[in-house]
Amino acid sequence: IDGIQWLEVGFDTSVTPTQINIYETAYPGQVVNVEVRDESGNLQTVWTGETYVDDQCPRVFTVDVTGVDYKVTAVRVSLDQSAANYWSELDAIELVGTP
């Protein structure tokens, strides 16, 4: 398994984000990029990193969001599944912020 895959989750209520929690349930550690989508449809990267295989499973991967002072409607998570050579599984993405 190689290449970057992504998952985008939209939310009914727009918020100014402070944190994003990604619930990984199998082969965690493959998240390489987290972006937020503003109300105009533009994406901004709020976290980027390298893949690794984490033995702690399941786990919650938390991204503290700073420097975003506008409301967002969606979160896009990119995964590089070549690190574990197996499909990563995400159970949920939680967007934490102020309305």
N, C-alpha and C positions, 0 to 999 in steps of 0.2 A: 504494500500500500504506500503510495507516494503522492506528493502534491498537496496543495493547500485546499482544504474544504472550508466552507463557512456556513454559519447558521445565523439568521437574523430574526429577532423576536420583537414584535411591536406591542405597544402598551396603550390601553384605552385612555389613560390619564397622563398627560405630559408633565414632567417634573424637571427641576434643575437638579442634576444628579450629584450625589456625594459619594456613592458607593455602588459597585456592581458585584453581586455574588453569583458565581457560576458553580452549580452543583454537578460535580463529576462523579459518575457511578461506575465507570470501567476505564482502565488504562489512563489515569489522570496524568497531567503534565504536558499535554500536547497543545495547549492554547498558546498561540504565538502573537495574536493581535486582538485587541478589543477596541471597538469603535462605537460612537454614539451618533444617532441621526437626529438633526434638529428639525424644527417644524417646517422648514423650507425644503427638507429632503437632503441636506448636505451631511456628509460623514466627517467626523473628526476622530483621530486616533487618541485614545486616553491611556493605553498601555500596550507595550510591545516587549517581547522577550524570546528566549530560546527554549526549544523543547527539551524535555528530560523525562525519564520514566520515574514516577513517584510510587513508592510502595504503599503509601497511605491511601486506602480506597474503601469506601467512598470518601470524598473530601469536598470541602467548600473552598473554592479559590476566590479570594476577595481582592478586588481592584478598588483602591481608594481614588476617587475622581477629584482632581483639582484643576483649576483654571477654566472650568466650564461654567459660565454665568448665564446660560440660556436654557430654555426647556428643551428636552429631548423626547422623541416619540418611539425610539427603537434602539436596540443594542445589537451589534453584529460581532460575533465571536468567530475568529479564524483559527483553524486547527491544522497542524502539520502532523499527520498520523504516521509518518515514516519513522519517528523515534521509537515507537513500540512495535511497528510493523503490524498493527492491528487497529481496528476501528475504536476510536474513543467514544464514550457515551456520556452525553449530558442529560441530566434529568430535569433541570430548571435553570432559568436565568432570572435573578431578582434585581430589579432596578430600585435603588433607595435614593430618595431625594425629597425636595420640598415642592409642593404644587404652585 
